[in-house]
Amino acid sequence: MWSLPPSDSVLHLLALVALTAQGMTAALAAGRRSMDYVGVCLLGSITALGGGTLRDLFLGHYPLAWVANPIYLVLPGAAALVTILFAHLVHRLRLAFIVLDAIGLVVFTMTGCDVAWQMDATLPIVIVSGMVTGCAGGVLRDVLCNDVPLLFRSELYASVSVVTGLFYATAFGLNLNAELWTILTFILGISFRLLAVRYKWEMPKFVFTGDEER
């Protein structure tokens, strides 16, 4: 059963980077809420592994990655704790949180698509699996910090996950070079997310106040 992509693959290395990055975003978020060190560690692990855990539960995919490989539970928690030491430096970088979160969003989207594809899921399920894996951890982080999740309040977020998943999934049936396609997908996803932040690209909003009835 799948835990993370094979250790000799580019996606595996990116997944380790993403676990670390999401642990760091959790530490920055926890610091704004004055959490203790245990809370920071737990939030780091929940943020990094929450999306993949929900995906596996939805798909009936066992064992869970962090159950089969506890190191994946430790890595983001440790990254969160280390971030405490230099949070004052990271905090000064305006896009530090957004960049780290974008790494997690894009890489976890790819790993989620990979899991569903290995289970012979249809394309819509592959894309949804990627979106859940990419987005849910950040939502859990923001909810636990009593913030409105990025998914619901900022520039294109879930849309980035969907586009990333579609682009990544096109390689599955075309016999393309997996390593090269993984790198291209990563670059596409990160660029799309950061451009959306830079230029404030947003989906149309539904605004209804009820004033029309008066």
Number of C-alpha atoms within 10 A of each C-alpha: 12 16 19 20 16 11 9 8 13 16 23 17 15 22 22 16 18 23 27 26 27 32 36 33 28 35 32 23 22 24 18 9 14 12 15 10 16 11 17 28 26 20 31 35 27 25 30 35 26 22 26 29 23 18 23 20 12 11 15 11 18 14 15 20 20 17 13 13 13 11 11 21 20 19 20 32 30 18 23 30 23 15 23 18 10 10 16 11 11 16 12 9 10 9 14 17 19 16 17 21 25 27 25 31 32 33 30 32 32 32 26 25 30 23 25 23 18 12 15 10 15 10 16 12 15 24 28 19 31 33 29 25 32 36 28 26 29 26 20 20 28 20 12 17 19 11 14 14 18 18 16 11 11 15 21 21 25 19 16 26 29 20 19 28 30 19 19 26 21 13 14 15 7 8 8 11 10 15 12 11 18 20 15 13 22 23 14 17 27 22 14 22 26 19 14 17 18 11 9 12 16 14 11 6 6 5 6 7 6 7 6 6 5 4
